[in-house]
Amino acid sequence: MIDTHCHLDVDDFGPDRAEVLARARAAGVSTMICIGSGRDVGAARAAVRLAAEEPDIFAAVGVHPHDVARMAEQDWTELAALARAPRVVGVGETGLDYYYNHSPPDAQRAAYRRFVALAREVGRPVISHVRDAHDDAFEVLASTGARDLGGVIHCFTGGVPEARRYLELDQHLSFSGILTFKSAGPIREAAAFAPLDRILVETDAPFLAPIPFRGKRNEPAYVAKTLETLALLRGISVDEADHHTTENARRVFRLGT
């Protein structure tokens, strides 16, 4: 299994990160992508450092849409350098979050476009966070030619109509622990609808723990629960779901190449 999106750099894992990694490996998680995208560039630095220390961890670098309004030009310069580090496999998470609007929408859109441009410079896929902003996300991805880079809609929270439009833009859909919630009907429908070669699984740890761990700190080992639900929704075995999602992750993030 590959956990395509986790935040192992955050303080939540400070006291027991080694034990968290050991549990992930024991559960069959072969690779973890640590998303260094937080309030500032510090998260990206930490993710790159962690990836350099652990052979089964890779990194992505960005700044969360919530916080892009505070970015200075020196932050972009540093991120451009970090994005070229040997074990960085993606740019993001970037994108649009209109649910909270901690950064103004126009600032979010401008930063999203600039992150796509950075991804093009370094030849990495774009990892997109989209909440209550699908139409504008479609526009940014289409107008920037992001389909040429490969990309992931992380923690996909749309339904079949949104899934179809992202797929038309050559994006992969990544499903988190939300998929295990019985109340997440449209997301579960999208997971059953999407082609097998375009789906991924993730934890978004320490957030969004799946059933039966909902409400607790999430960790990469729990990606197995999301994979089990995905297999059930698709009517395939867990091994087959694992094969497809793992191969998809290796392809989109150019792992092993």
PyRosetta script that sets phi, psi and omega in degrees:
from pyrosetta import init, pose_from_sequence

init()
pose = pose_from_sequence("MIDTHCHLDVDDFGPDRAEVLARARAAGVSTMICIGSGRDVGAARAAVRLAAEEPDIFAAVGVHPHDVARMAEQDWTELAALARAPRVVGVGETGLDYYYNHSPPDAQRAAYRRFVALAREVGRPVISHVRDAHDDAFEVLASTGARDLGGVIHCFTGGVPEARRYLELDQHLSFSGILTFKSAGPIREAAAFAPLDRILVETDAPFLAPIPFRGKRNEPAYVAKTLETLALLRGISVDEADHHTTENARRVFRLGT")
pose.set_psi(1, 147.6)
pose.set_omega(1, 174.7)
pose.set_phi(2, -121.8)
pose.set_psi(2, 121.1)
pose.set_omega(2, 172.0)
pose.set_phi(3, -85.3)
pose.set_psi(3, 104.7)
pose.set_omega(3, -171.8)
pose.set_phi(4, -81.6)
pose.set_psi(4, -2.0)
pose.set_omega(4, -177.1)
pose.set_phi(5, -159.6)
pose.set_psi(5, 104.4)
pose.set_omega(5, 175.3)
pose.set_phi(6, -146.8)
pose.set_psi(6, 159.0)
pose.set_omega(6, -176.1)
pose.set_phi(7, -116.3)
pose.set_psi(7, 67.2)
pose.set_omega(7, -176.5)
pose.set_phi(8, -70.2)
pose.set_psi(8, -11.7)
pose.set_omega(8, -178.2)
pose.set_phi(9, -80.3)
pose.set_psi(9, -14.4)
pose.set_omega(9, -170.6)
pose.set_phi(10, -75.5)
pose.set_psi(10, 162.0)
pose.set_omega(10, -175.8)
pose.set_phi(11, -62.6)
pose.set_psi(11, -24.6)
pose.set_omega(11, 179.4)
pose.set_phi(12, -54.6)
pose.set_psi(12, -28.6)
pose.set_omega(12, -178.3)
pose.set_phi(13, -101.0)
pose.set_psi(13, 1.5)
pose.set_omega(13, -177.3)
pose.set_phi(14, -54.7)
pose.set_psi(14, -47.2)
pose.set_omega(14, -174.9)
pose.set_phi(15, -71.3)
pose.set_psi(15, -27.1)
pose.set_omega(15, -172.2)
pose.set_phi(16, -140.9)
pose.set_psi(16, 34.4)
pose.set_omega(16, -177.5)
pose.set_phi(17, -58.3)
pose.set_psi(17, -40.4)
pose.set_omega(17, -179.6)
pose.set_phi(18, -61.4)
pose.set_psi(18, -40.5)
pose.set_omega(18, 179.1)
pose.set_phi(19, -69.0)
pose.set_psi(19, -37.5)
pose.set_omega(19, 177.3)
pose.set_phi(20, -61.3)
pose.set_psi(20, -45.1)
pose.set_omega(20, 179.2)
pose.set_phi(21, -65.1)
pose.set_psi(21, -38.8)
pose.set_omega(21, 178.7)
pose.set_phi(22, -63.7)
pose.set_psi(22, -40.3)
pose.set_omega(22, 178.9)
pose.set_phi(23, -66.4)
pose.set_psi(23, -37.8)
pose.set_omega(23, 178.4)
pose.set_phi(24, -62.7)
pose.set_psi(24, -46.9)
pose.set_omega(24, -179.2)
pose.set_phi(25, -63.9)
pose.set_psi(25, -39.8)
pose.set_omega(25, 179.0)
pose.set_phi(26, -65.8)
pose.set_psi(26, -28.9)
pose.set_omega(26, -179.8)
pose.set_phi(27, -80.9)
pose.set_psi(27, -8.2)
pose.set_omega(27, 179.2)
pose.set_phi(28, 101.2)
pose.set_psi(28, 14.3)
pose.set_omega(28, 176.5)
pose.set_phi(29, -82.6)
pose.set_psi(29, 113.9)
pose.set_omega(29, -175.1)
pose.set_phi(30, -87.8)
pose.set_psi(30, -26.1)
pose.set_omega(30, -174.6)
pose.set_phi(31, -147.1)
pose.set_psi(31, 141.3)
pose.set_omega(31, 175.9)
pose.set_phi(32, -128.8)
pose.set_psi(32, 134.5)
pose.set_omega(32, 176.8)
pose.set_phi(33, -105.9)
pose.set_psi(33, 111.9)
pose.set_omega(33, -177.4)
pose.set_phi(34, -87.2)
pose.set_psi(34, 117.3)
pose.set_omega(34, -175.1)
pose.set_phi(35, -90.2)
pose.set_psi(35, 104.1)
pose.set_omega(35, -179.6)
pose.set_phi(36, -87.2)
pose.set_psi(36, 72.0)
pose.set_omega(36, -177.8)
pose.set_phi(37, -140.8)
pose.set_psi(37, 98.3)
pose.set_omega(37, -177.8)
pose.set_phi(38, -130.4)
pose.set_psi(38, -139.3)
pose.set_omega(38, -175.9)
pose.set_phi(39, -73.8)
pose.set_psi(39, -23.7)
pose.set_omega(39, -179.5)
pose.set_phi(40, -154.9)
pose.set_psi(40, -171.2)
pose.set_omega(40, -175.5)
pose.set_phi(41, -71.2)
pose.set_psi(41, -13.2)
pose.set_omega(41, 179.3)
pose.set_phi(42, -57.3)
pose.set_psi(42, -36.1)
pose.set_omega(42, 178.8)
pose.set_phi(43, -64.8)
pose.set_psi(43, -40.3)
pose.set_omega(43, 178.8)
pose.set_phi(44, -64.5)
pose.set_psi(44, -42.5)
pose.set_omega(44, 177.5)
pose.set_phi(45, -58.4)
pose.set_psi(45, -46.1)
pose.set_omega(45, -176.9)
pose.set_phi(46, -65.0)
pose.set_psi(46, -40.0)
pose.set_omega(46, -180.0)
pose.set_phi(47, -65.3)
pose.set_psi(47, -42.7)
pose.set_omega(47, 178.7)
pose.set_phi(48, -63.3)
pose.set_psi(48, -40.6)
pose.set_omega(48, 178.8)
pose.set_phi(49, -64.0)
pose.set_psi(49, -43.8)
pose.set_omega(49, -179.5)
pose.set_phi(50, -64.7)
pose.set_psi(50, -40.4)
pose.set_omega(50, 178.9)
pose.set_phi(51, -64.6)
pose.set_psi(51, -32.2)
pose.set_omega(51, 178.2)
pose.set_phi(52, -71.3)
pose.set_psi(52, -22.7)
pose.set_omega(52, -176.3)
pose.set_phi(53, -92.2)
pose.set_psi(53, -27.4)
pose.set_omega(53, -172.9)
pose.set_phi(54, -119.0)
pose.set_psi(54, 124.5)
pose.set_omega(54, -173.6)
pose.set_phi(55, -67.5)
pose.set_psi(55, -18.5)
pose.set_omega(55, -178.7)
pose.set_phi(56, -106.9)
pose.set_psi(56, 14.6)
pose.set_omega(56, 176.9)
pose.set_phi(57, -116.6)
pose.set_psi(57, 131.6)
pose.set_omega(57, 170.5)
pose.set_phi(58, -115.5)
pose.set_psi(58, 169.9)
pose.set_omega(58, -174.7)
pose.set_phi(59, -127.3)
pose.set_psi(59, 156.0)
pose.set_omega(59, 164.8)
pose.set_phi(60, -127.7)
pose.set_psi(60, 155.3)
pose.set_omega(60, -175.3)
pose.set_phi(61, -131.4)
pose.set_psi(61, 140.5)
pose.set_omega(61, 178.1)
pose.set_phi(62, -178.0)
pose.set_psi(62, -166.8)
pose.set_omega(62, 169.8)
pose.set_phi(63, -135.1)
pose.set_psi(63, 135.9)
pose.set_omega(63, -175.4)
pose.set_phi(64, -62.8)
pose.set_psi(64, 146.1)
pose.set_omega(64, 178.0)
pose.set_phi(65, -53.2)
pose.set_psi(65, -30.1)
pose.set_omega(65, 178.8)
pose.set_phi(66, -56.2)
pose.set_psi(66, -30.6)
pose.set_omega(66, -164.9)
pose.set_phi(67, -117.9)
pose.set_psi(67, 7.6)
pose.set_omega(67, -174.6)
pose.set_phi(68, -68.8)
pose.set_psi(68, -23.0)
pose.set_omega(68, -179.6)
pose.set_phi(69, -64.0)
pose.set_psi(69, -21.4)
pose.set_omega(69, -178.7)
pose.set_phi(70, -92.6)
pose.set_psi(70, -1.8)
pose.set_omega(70, -176.5)
pose.set_phi(71, -68.8)
pose.set_psi(71, 138.7)
pose.set_omega(71, 175.0)
pose.set_phi(72, -105.4)
pose.set_psi(72, 166.2)
pose.set_omega(72, -178.2)
pose.set_phi(73, -60.9)
pose.set_psi(73, -32.2)
pose.set_omega(73, 179.1)
pose.set_phi(74, -67.0)
pose.set_psi(74, -27.6)
pose.set_omega(74, 175.9)
pose.set_phi(75, -66.2)
pose.set_psi(75, -41.8)
pose.set_omega(75, 178.1)
pose.set_phi(76, -63.7)
pose.set_psi(76, -39.4)
pose.set_omega(76, 179.4)
pose.set_phi(77, -63.2)
pose.set_psi(77, -44.3)
pose.set_omega(77, -179.9)
pose.set_phi(78, -67.4)
pose.set_psi(78, -40.7)
pose.set_omega(78, 179.1)
pose.set_phi(79, -63.2)
pose.set_psi(79, -37.0)
pose.set_omega(79, 177.9)
pose.set_phi(80, -62.1)
pose.set_psi(80, -36.4)
pose.set_omega(80, 177.3)
pose.set_phi(81, -72.1)
pose.set_psi(81, -44.3)
pose.set_omega(81, 179.7)
pose.set_phi(82, -62.8)
pose.set_psi(82, -35.4)
pose.set_omega(82, -178.7)
pose.set_phi(83, -64.1)
pose.set_psi(83, -16.5)
pose.set_omega(83, 179.9)
pose.set_phi(84, -96.5)
pose.set_psi(84, 3.1)
pose.set_omega(84, 178.3)
pose.set_phi(85, -63.8)
pose.set_psi(85, 150.7)
pose.set_omega(85, -171.0)
pose.set_phi(86, -57.5)
pose.set_psi(86, -35.1)
pose.set_omega(86, -173.8)
pose.set_phi(87, -107.5)
pose.set_psi(87, 21.1)
pose.set_omega(87, 173.5)
pose.set_phi(88, -88.9)
pose.set_psi(88, 124.2)
pose.set_omega(88, -173.7)
pose.set_phi(89, -117.7)
pose.set_psi(89, 2.5)
pose.set_omega(89, -179.7)
pose.set_phi(90, -161.9)
pose.set_psi(90, 161.3)
pose.set_omega(90, 174.7)
pose.set_phi(91, -113.4)
pose.set_psi(91, 122.5)
pose.set_omega(91, -178.3)
pose.set_phi(92, 137.0)
pose.set_psi(92, -177.2)
pose.set_omega(92, 12.0)
pose.set_phi(93, -80.4)
pose.set_psi(93, 140.5)
pose.set_omega(93, 174.9)
pose.set_phi(94, -124.5)
pose.set_psi(94, -171.5)
pose.set_omega(94, 176.9)
pose.set_phi(95, 128.4)
pose.set_psi(95, -147.7)
pose.set_omega(95, -172.5)
pose.set_phi(96, -137.8)
pose.set_psi(96, 132.2)
pose.set_omega(96, 175.5)
pose.set_phi(97, -133.1)
pose.set_psi(97, 99.4)
pose.set_omega(97, -179.6)
pose.set_phi(98, -94.6)
pose.set_psi(98, 1.9)
pose.set_omega(98, 178.4)
pose.set_phi(99, -71.5)
pose.set_psi(99, -45.5)
pose.set_omega(99, 179.6)
pose.set_phi(100, -99.3)
pose.set_psi(100, -33.3)
pose.set_omega(100, -177.8)
pose.set_phi(101, 52.9)
pose.set_psi(101, 43.2)
pose.set_omega(101, 176.3)
pose.set_phi(102, -64.4)
pose.set_psi(102, -29.6)
pose.set_omega(102, 168.1)
pose.set_phi(103, -112.7)
pose.set_psi(103, 144.4)
pose.set_omega(103, -179.5)
pose.set_phi(104, -58.4)
pose.set_psi(104, 145.7)
pose.set_omega(104, -178.6)
pose.set_phi(105, -54.5)
pose.set_psi(105, -38.8)
pose.set_omega(105, -179.2)
pose.set_phi(106, -66.3)
pose.set_psi(106, -35.4)
pose.set_omega(106, 176.6)
pose.set_phi(107, -67.5)
pose.set_psi(107, -38.8)
pose.set_omega(107, 177.9)
pose.set_phi(108, -63.0)
pose.set_psi(108, -45.2)
pose.set_omega(108, -178.4)
pose.set_phi(109, -64.2)
pose.set_psi(109, -41.1)
pose.set_omega(109, 179.8)
pose.set_phi(110, -64.1)
pose.set_psi(110, -42.9)
pose.set_omega(110, 179.5)
pose.set_phi(111, -67.0)
pose.set_psi(111, -40.4)
pose.set_omega(111, 178.6)
pose.set_phi(112, -57.4)
pose.set_psi(112, -46.5)
pose.set_omega(112, 178.3)
pose.set_phi(113, -61.6)
pose.set_psi(113, -40.0)
pose.set_omega(113, -178.3)
pose.set_phi(114, -69.7)
pose.set_psi(114, -35.5)
pose.set_omega(114, 176.4)
pose.set_phi(115, -67.1)
pose.set_psi(115, -37.1)
pose.set_omega(115, 175.3)
pose.set_phi(116, -61.7)
pose.set_psi(116, -41.3)
pose.set_omega(116, 178.0)
pose.set_phi(117, -62.7)
pose.set_psi(117, -40.3)
pose.set_omega(117, 177.3)
pose.set_phi(118, -63.4)
pose.set_psi(118, -42.7)
pose.set_omega(118, 178.4)
pose.set_phi(119, -59.1)
pose.set_psi(119, -38.7)
pose.set_omega(119, 178.0)
pose.set_phi(120, -65.4)
pose.set_psi(120, -40.0)
pose.set_omega(120, -180.0)
pose.set_phi(121, -60.9)
pose.set_psi(121, -40.2)
pose.set_omega(121, -173.6)
pose.set_phi(122, -100.0)
pose.set_psi(122, -2.8)
pose.set_omega(122, 177.6)
pose.set_phi(123, 68.7)
pose.set_psi(123, 44.2)
pose.set_omega(123, -179.3)
pose.set_phi(124, -125.3)
pose.set_psi(124, 154.1)
pose.set_omega(124, 175.9)
pose.set_phi(125, -72.1)
pose.set_psi(125, 159.0)
pose.set_omega(125, 179.7)
pose.set_phi(126, -98.5)
pose.set_psi(126, 132.1)
pose.set_omega(126, 177.1)
pose.set_phi(127, -105.4)
pose.set_psi(127, 114.3)
pose.set_omega(127, -171.2)
pose.set_phi(128, -107.4)
pose.set_psi(128, 132.8)
pose.set_omega(128, 170.8)
pose.set_phi(129, -102.8)
pose.set_psi(129, 120.6)
pose.set_omega(129, -179.4)
pose.set_phi(130, -132.1)
pose.set_psi(130, 119.1)
pose.set_omega(130, 176.4)
pose.set_phi(131, -134.7)
pose.set_psi(131, 120.6)
pose.set_omega(131, -179.5)
pose.set_phi(132, 55.1)
pose.set_psi(132, 36.3)
pose.set_omega(132, -175.1)
pose.set_phi(133, -151.1)
pose.set_psi(133, 30.3)
pose.set_omega(133, -173.1)
pose.set_phi(134, -60.6)
pose.set_psi(134, -45.2)
pose.set_omega(134, -176.3)
pose.set_phi(135, -60.1)
pose.set_psi(135, -44.1)
pose.set_omega(135, 179.2)
pose.set_phi(136, -69.3)
pose.set_psi(136, -33.9)
pose.set_omega(136, 176.6)
pose.set_phi(137, -64.6)
pose.set_psi(137, -42.3)
pose.set_omega(137, 176.5)
pose.set_phi(138, -57.2)
pose.set_psi(138, -44.4)
pose.set_omega(138, -177.0)
pose.set_phi(139, -63.8)
pose.set_psi(139, -45.0)
pose.set_omega(139, -179.7)
pose.set_phi(140, -63.6)
pose.set_psi(140, -47.3)
pose.set_omega(140, -178.5)
pose.set_phi(141, -62.9)
pose.set_psi(141, -39.8)
pose.set_omega(141, -179.1)
pose.set_phi(142, -70.3)
pose.set_psi(142, -45.8)
pose.set_omega(142, -173.4)
pose.set_phi(143, -73.4)
pose.set_psi(143, -22.2)
pose.set_omega(143, 179.0)
pose.set_phi(144, -93.6)
pose.set_psi(144, -1.4)
pose.set_omega(144, -178.6)
pose.set_phi(145, 66.9)
pose.set_psi(145, 31.6)
pose.set_omega(145, -175.9)
pose.set_phi(146, -64.1)
pose.set_psi(146, -19.7)
pose.set_omega(146, 179.5)
pose.set_phi(147, -58.0)
pose.set_psi(147, -27.8)
pose.set_omega(147, -178.8)
pose.set_phi(148, -70.6)
pose.set_psi(148, -19.0)
pose.set_omega(148, -173.9)
pose.set_phi(149, -93.7)
pose.set_psi(149, -20.2)
pose.set_omega(149, -166.4)
pose.set_phi(150, 80.6)
pose.set_psi(150, 151.7)
pose.set_omega(150, -178.8)
pose.set_phi(151, -171.0)
pose.set_psi(151, 167.8)
pose.set_omega(151, -176.5)
pose.set_phi(152, -133.7)
pose.set_psi(152, 129.8)
pose.set_omega(152, 168.6)
pose.set_phi(153, -91.2)
pose.set_psi(153, 101.1)
pose.set_omega(153, -173.9)
pose.set_phi(154, -74.7)
pose.set_psi(154, 145.8)
pose.set_omega(154, 179.4)
pose.set_phi(155, 47.0)
pose.set_psi(155, 57.5)
pose.set_omega(155, -175.4)
pose.set_phi(156, -57.1)
pose.set_psi(156, 128.1)
pose.set_omega(156, -177.0)
pose.set_phi(157, -127.3)
pose.set_psi(157, 17.3)
pose.set_omega(157, 176.7)
pose.set_phi(158, -92.8)
pose.set_psi(158, -169.6)
pose.set_omega(158, 174.9)
pose.set_phi(159, -113.0)
pose.set_psi(159, -162.7)
pose.set_omega(159, -178.5)
pose.set_phi(160, -61.2)
pose.set_psi(160, -42.6)
pose.set_omega(160, 179.7)
pose.set_phi(161, -59.5)
pose.set_psi(161, -42.6)
pose.set_omega(161, 178.4)
pose.set_phi(162, -68.3)
pose.set_psi(162, -41.5)
pose.set_omega(162, 178.2)
pose.set_phi(163, -57.5)
pose.set_psi(163, -44.6)
pose.set_omega(163, -178.5)
pose.set_phi(164, -59.7)
pose.set_psi(164, -42.5)
pose.set_omega(164, -177.6)
pose.set_phi(165, -69.2)
pose.set_psi(165, -39.3)
pose.set_omega(165, 176.5)
pose.set_phi(166, -65.9)
pose.set_psi(166, -39.3)
pose.set_omega(166, 178.9)
pose.set_phi(167, -63.4)
pose.set_psi(167, -36.7)
pose.set_omega(167, 176.2)
pose.set_phi(168, -63.6)
pose.set_psi(168, -23.7)
pose.set_omega(168, 176.8)
pose.set_phi(169, -94.2)
pose.set_psi(169, 14.6)
pose.set_omega(169, 177.5)
pose.set_phi(170, 61.5)
pose.set_psi(170, 33.5)
pose.set_omega(170, 175.6)
pose.set_phi(171, -94.0)
pose.set_psi(171, 151.2)
pose.set_omega(171, 171.3)
pose.set_phi(172, -93.8)
pose.set_psi(172, 150.4)
pose.set_omega(172, 178.9)
pose.set_phi(173, -106.9)
pose.set_psi(173, 124.3)
pose.set_omega(173, -179.1)
pose.set_phi(174, -109.3)
pose.set_psi(174, 128.0)
pose.set_omega(174, -175.1)
pose.set_phi(175, -107.3)
pose.set_psi(175, 133.5)
pose.set_omega(175, -177.3)
pose.set_phi(176, -103.7)
pose.set_psi(176, -169.3)
pose.set_omega(176, 178.2)
pose.set_phi(177, -60.6)
pose.set_psi(177, -18.0)
pose.set_omega(177, 176.4)
pose.set_phi(178, -57.2)
pose.set_psi(178, -28.9)
pose.set_omega(178, -178.9)
pose.set_phi(179, -59.5)
pose.set_psi(179, -26.2)
pose.set_omega(179, -178.7)
pose.set_phi(180, -81.3)
pose.set_psi(180, -8.6)
pose.set_omega(180, -178.0)
pose.set_phi(181, -80.8)
pose.set_psi(181, 125.4)
pose.set_omega(181, -179.3)
pose.set_phi(182, -61.5)
pose.set_psi(182, -24.2)
pose.set_omega(182, -178.8)
pose.set_phi(183, -76.9)
pose.set_psi(183, -9.0)
pose.set_omega(183, -174.2)
pose.set_phi(184, -91.1)
pose.set_psi(184, 53.0)
pose.set_omega(184, -173.9)
pose.set_phi(185, -54.9)
pose.set_psi(185, -53.9)
pose.set_omega(185, -178.6)
pose.set_phi(186, -60.5)
pose.set_psi(186, -37.4)
pose.set_omega(186, 179.4)
pose.set_phi(187, -66.4)
pose.set_psi(187, -42.0)
pose.set_omega(187, 178.8)
pose.set_phi(188, -64.6)
pose.set_psi(188, -37.2)
pose.set_omega(188, 176.5)
pose.set_phi(189, -64.5)
pose.set_psi(189, -40.5)
pose.set_omega(189, 178.7)
pose.set_phi(190, -65.1)
pose.set_psi(190, -37.5)
pose.set_omega(190, 179.2)
pose.set_phi(191, -65.8)
pose.set_psi(191, -32.8)
pose.set_omega(191, 177.1)
pose.set_phi(192, -77.5)
pose.set_psi(192, -26.2)
pose.set_omega(192, -175.7)
pose.set_phi(193, -82.7)
pose.set_psi(193, -40.4)
pose.set_omega(193, -170.3)
pose.set_phi(194, -64.2)
pose.set_psi(194, 145.2)
pose.set_omega(194, 176.6)
pose.set_phi(195, -58.9)
pose.set_psi(195, 147.6)
pose.set_omega(195, -177.4)
pose.set_phi(196, -63.0)
pose.set_psi(196, -22.3)
pose.set_omega(196, -178.5)
pose.set_phi(197, -89.9)
pose.set_psi(197, 11.9)
pose.set_omega(197, -177.8)
pose.set_phi(198, -129.6)
pose.set_psi(198, 15.3)
pose.set_omega(198, -176.3)
pose.set_phi(199, -117.3)
pose.set_psi(199, 146.0)
pose.set_omega(199, -180.0)
pose.set_phi(200, -133.5)
pose.set_psi(200, 165.2)
pose.set_omega(200, 173.1)
pose.set_phi(201, -124.5)
pose.set_psi(201, 152.3)
pose.set_omega(201, -177.5)
pose.set_phi(202, -153.5)
pose.set_psi(202, 167.8)
pose.set_omega(202, 172.9)
pose.set_phi(203, -106.9)
pose.set_psi(203, -34.3)
pose.set_omega(203, -167.1)
pose.set_phi(204, 60.3)
pose.set_psi(204, 24.1)
pose.set_omega(204, 179.3)
pose.set_phi(205, -53.3)
pose.set_psi(205, 137.8)
pose.set_omega(205, 13.4)
pose.set_phi(206, -89.7)
pose.set_psi(206, 14.0)
pose.set_omega(206, -176.0)
pose.set_phi(207, -98.4)
pose.set_psi(207, 163.7)
pose.set_omega(207, 166.2)
pose.set_phi(208, 59.0)
pose.set_psi(208, 47.5)
pose.set_omega(208, 178.9)
pose.set_phi(209, -62.0)
pose.set_psi(209, 139.1)
pose.set_omega(209, 179.9)
pose.set_phi(210, -76.5)
pose.set_psi(210, 165.5)
pose.set_omega(210, 167.9)
pose.set_phi(211, -61.7)
pose.set_psi(211, 133.9)
pose.set_omega(211, 10.4)
pose.set_phi(212, -98.2)
pose.set_psi(212, 20.1)
pose.set_omega(212, -176.9)
pose.set_phi(213, -103.3)
pose.set_psi(213, 9.2)
pose.set_omega(213, -175.0)
pose.set_phi(214, -54.0)
pose.set_psi(214, 134.2)
pose.set_omega(214, -179.1)
pose.set_phi(215, 93.4)
pose.set_psi(215, -11.1)
pose.set_omega(215, 178.0)
pose.set_phi(216, -101.6)
pose.set_psi(216, 172.0)
pose.set_omega(216, 174.9)
pose.set_phi(217, -65.4)
pose.set_psi(217, 129.1)
pose.set_omega(217, 178.0)
pose.set_phi(218, -82.1)
pose.set_psi(218, 156.7)
pose.set_omega(218, 176.2)
pose.set_phi(219, -153.3)
pose.set_psi(219, 159.7)
pose.set_omega(219, -172.3)
pose.set_phi(220, -55.6)
pose.set_psi(220, -31.1)
pose.set_omega(220, 179.4)
pose.set_phi(221, -57.7)
pose.set_psi(221, -28.4)
pose.set_omega(221, -175.2)
pose.set_phi(222, -76.4)
pose.set_psi(222, -4.7)
pose.set_omega(222, 176.6)
pose.set_phi(223, -60.0)
pose.set_psi(223, -22.4)
pose.set_omega(223, 178.2)
pose.set_phi(224, -60.3)
pose.set_psi(224, -34.9)
pose.set_omega(224, -179.3)
pose.set_phi(225, -68.9)
pose.set_psi(225, -39.1)
pose.set_omega(225, 176.4)
pose.set_phi(226, -66.2)
pose.set_psi(226, -40.6)
pose.set_omega(226, 178.6)
pose.set_phi(227, -62.2)
pose.set_psi(227, -40.2)
pose.set_omega(227, 178.0)
pose.set_phi(228, -61.1)
pose.set_psi(228, -43.1)
pose.set_omega(228, 179.3)
pose.set_phi(229, -66.9)
pose.set_psi(229, -40.6)
pose.set_omega(229, 177.9)
pose.set_phi(230, -59.4)
pose.set_psi(230, -44.3)
pose.set_omega(230, 178.8)
pose.set_phi(231, -61.3)
pose.set_psi(231, -42.9)
pose.set_omega(231, 179.4)
pose.set_phi(232, -61.5)
pose.set_psi(232, -45.1)
pose.set_omega(232, -179.5)
pose.set_phi(233, -65.3)
pose.set_psi(233, -31.1)
pose.set_omega(233, -178.9)
pose.set_phi(234, -87.8)
pose.set_psi(234, -12.6)
pose.set_omega(234, -177.1)
pose.set_phi(235, 70.1)
pose.set_psi(235, 34.0)
pose.set_omega(235, 179.1)
pose.set_phi(236, -127.6)
pose.set_psi(236, 169.7)
pose.set_omega(236, 178.9)
pose.set_phi(237, -74.0)
pose.set_psi(237, 159.2)
pose.set_omega(237, 176.1)
pose.set_phi(238, -61.7)
pose.set_psi(238, -38.6)
pose.set_omega(238, 179.5)
pose.set_phi(239, -61.2)
pose.set_psi(239, -40.8)
pose.set_omega(239, 179.4)
pose.set_phi(240, -68.3)
pose.set_psi(240, -41.9)
pose.set_omega(240, 176.9)
pose.set_phi(241, -61.3)
pose.set_psi(241, -40.3)
pose.set_omega(241, 177.8)
pose.set_phi(242, -62.4)
pose.set_psi(242, -45.3)
pose.set_omega(242, -179.2)
pose.set_phi(243, -58.3)
pose.set_psi(243, -49.6)
pose.set_omega(243, -176.2)
pose.set_phi(244, -66.7)
pose.set_psi(244, -47.8)
pose.set_omega(244, -177.1)
pose.set_phi(245, -66.5)
pose.set_psi(245, -34.8)
pose.set_omega(245, 178.2)
pose.set_phi(246, -67.9)
pose.set_psi(246, -46.1)
pose.set_omega(246, 178.9)
pose.set_phi(247, -64.3)
pose.set_psi(247, -37.8)
pose.set_omega(247, 177.6)
pose.set_phi(248, -61.9)
pose.set_psi(248, -44.5)
pose.set_omega(248, 179.9)
pose.set_phi(249, -64.1)
pose.set_psi(249, -41.4)
pose.set_omega(249, 179.2)
pose.set_phi(250, -62.3)
pose.set_psi(250, -36.7)
pose.set_omega(250, -178.0)
pose.set_phi(251, -72.5)
pose.set_psi(251, -51.5)
pose.set_omega(251, -173.6)
pose.set_phi(252, -69.1)
pose.set_psi(252, -32.0)
pose.set_omega(252, -179.6)
pose.set_phi(253, -97.0)
pose.set_psi(253, 5.6)
pose.set_omega(253, 178.6)
pose.set_phi(254, 53.5)
pose.set_psi(254, 42.2)
pose.set_omega(254, -179.6)
pose.set_phi(255, -75.7)
pose.set_psi(255, 136.2)
pose.set_omega(255, 178.7)
pose.set_phi(256, 79.7)
pose.set_psi(256, 13.1)
pose.set_omega(256, 179.0)
pose.set_phi(257, -120.9)
pose.dump_pdb("model.pdb")
